[in-house]
Amino acid sequence: VHGSDEKPARTLSERIAKLSGTKPRMGAQADGAAGTLLLVGTLQNNPALATFAQKELPTEITSHHPMAGGYAIFRLPATETRSAVLVVAGGDAAGVEIGVQNLGRLLTMENQF
């Protein structure tokens, strides 16, 4: 996680760990390691997210979507070549913050990702 999105990403990671007992990985590559990879940020300030979105979500996360103040959340299941991935992409820092807050509210013991 890079730049201004580090704090919201850590907040979400801690929330997931509290509910599931397992902290998701936050890193530059979805390399097939065990556990869920957490990618949080914008295309402009998180190169790992930008690379992943271009490869795995080319029409869902673009330079035009999400827009400023908006966000998109995706959970991609594990494949043979990568681990499961949870993406919170914002159009800007405010969108990232709102996306993380809203996802955090949805995560409960009964509704785990």
C-alpha positions as CSV (number, residue, x, y, z in Angstrom):
1,V,0.0,0.0,0.0
2,H,1.4,3.3,-1.0
3,G,1.0,7.0,-0.1
4,S,-2.1,8.4,1.5
5,D,-4.1,5.1,1.2
6,E,-1.9,3.4,3.8
7,K,-4.1,4.3,6.8
8,P,-7.4,3.2,5.3
9,A,-5.9,0.0,4.1
10,R,-4.5,-0.8,7.5
11,T,-7.8,0.0,9.1
12,L,-9.6,-2.4,6.8
13,S,-6.9,-5.1,7.3
14,E,-7.3,-4.8,11.1
15,R,-11.1,-5.1,10.8
16,I,-10.8,-8.2,8.7
17,A,-8.3,-9.7,11.1
18,K,-10.5,-9.0,14.1
19,L,-13.5,-10.7,12.5
20,S,-11.8,-13.6,10.8
21,G,-8.7,-14.2,12.9
22,T,-6.5,-13.9,9.8
23,K,-4.9,-10.7,8.6
24,P,-5.0,-10.3,4.8
25,R,-1.7,-9.7,3.0
26,M,-1.0,-6.2,1.7
27,G,1.6,-6.3,-1.0
28,A,2.6,-5.7,-4.5
29,Q,1.9,-9.1,-6.0
30,A,-0.9,-11.6,-6.0
31,D,1.5,-14.4,-6.3
32,G,-0.5,-17.5,-5.3
33,A,0.5,-17.4,-1.6
34,A,-2.1,-18.5,0.9
35,G,-4.5,-15.9,2.2
36,T,-6.3,-13.0,0.7
37,L,-4.4,-10.1,-0.9
38,L,-5.8,-6.7,0.0
39,L,-5.3,-3.9,-2.6
40,V,-6.5,-0.5,-1.6
41,G,-6.0,2.8,-3.2
42,T,-6.3,4.7,-6.5
43,L,-4.8,3.8,-9.9
44,Q,-2.7,6.9,-9.6
45,N,-1.0,6.2,-6.2
46,N,-1.0,2.4,-5.9
47,P,1.1,0.8,-8.7
48,A,0.2,-2.7,-7.6
49,L,-3.5,-1.9,-7.8
50,A,-3.1,-0.3,-11.2
51,T,-1.2,-3.3,-12.6
52,F,-3.7,-5.8,-11.1
53,A,-6.7,-3.8,-12.4
54,Q,-5.3,-3.5,-15.8
55,K,-4.8,-7.3,-16.0
56,E,-7.8,-8.6,-14.0
57,L,-10.4,-5.9,-14.1
58,P,-9.7,-3.9,-17.2
59,T,-13.3,-2.6,-17.8
60,E,-14.4,-2.3,-14.1
61,I,-11.6,-0.1,-12.9
62,T,-10.4,2.5,-15.3
63,S,-9.1,6.1,-15.4
64,H,-12.8,7.1,-15.6
65,H,-14.3,4.7,-13.1
66,P,-14.6,5.1,-10.2
67,M,-14.9,8.9,-10.4
68,A,-13.7,11.3,-7.7
69,G,-15.5,10.6,-4.4
70,G,-16.6,7.2,-5.7
71,Y,-15.3,3.7,-5.1
72,A,-15.5,0.2,-6.4
73,I,-15.2,-3.0,-4.3
74,F,-14.3,-6.4,-5.8
75,R,-13.5,-9.8,-4.4
76,L,-11.9,-12.2,-6.7
77,P,-11.6,-15.8,-5.8
78,A,-8.2,-17.6,-5.8
79,T,-7.1,-19.2,-9.0
80,E,-4.4,-21.6,-9.9
81,T,-2.0,-18.7,-10.4
82,R,-2.9,-16.2,-7.6
83,S,-4.5,-16.0,-4.2
84,A,-7.9,-14.5,-3.6
85,V,-7.9,-10.7,-3.9
86,L,-10.0,-8.0,-2.2
87,V,-9.9,-4.7,-4.0
88,V,-11.1,-1.3,-2.8
89,A,-10.4,1.2,-5.6
90,G,-11.2,4.9,-5.2
91,G,-11.4,7.6,-7.8
92,D,-9.5,9.8,-5.3
93,A,-8.4,9.7,-1.6
94,A,-12.0,10.5,-0.5
95,G,-13.4,7.7,-2.5
96,V,-10.9,5.3,-1.0
97,E,-11.8,6.4,2.5
98,I,-15.5,6.1,1.9
99,G,-15.1,2.7,0.3
100,V,-13.1,1.4,3.2
101,Q,-15.5,2.8,5.7
102,N,-18.6,1.3,4.0
103,L,-16.9,-2.1,3.5
104,G,-15.9,-2.1,7.1
105,R,-19.5,-1.6,8.1
106,L,-20.6,-4.5,6.0
107,L,-18.1,-6.9,7.5
108,T,-19.6,-8.8,10.4
109,M,-19.0,-12.2,11.9
110,E,-22.0,-13.5,10.0
111,N,-21.1,-11.8,6.7
112,Q,-17.4,-12.5,6.3
113,F,-15.8,-12.1,2.9
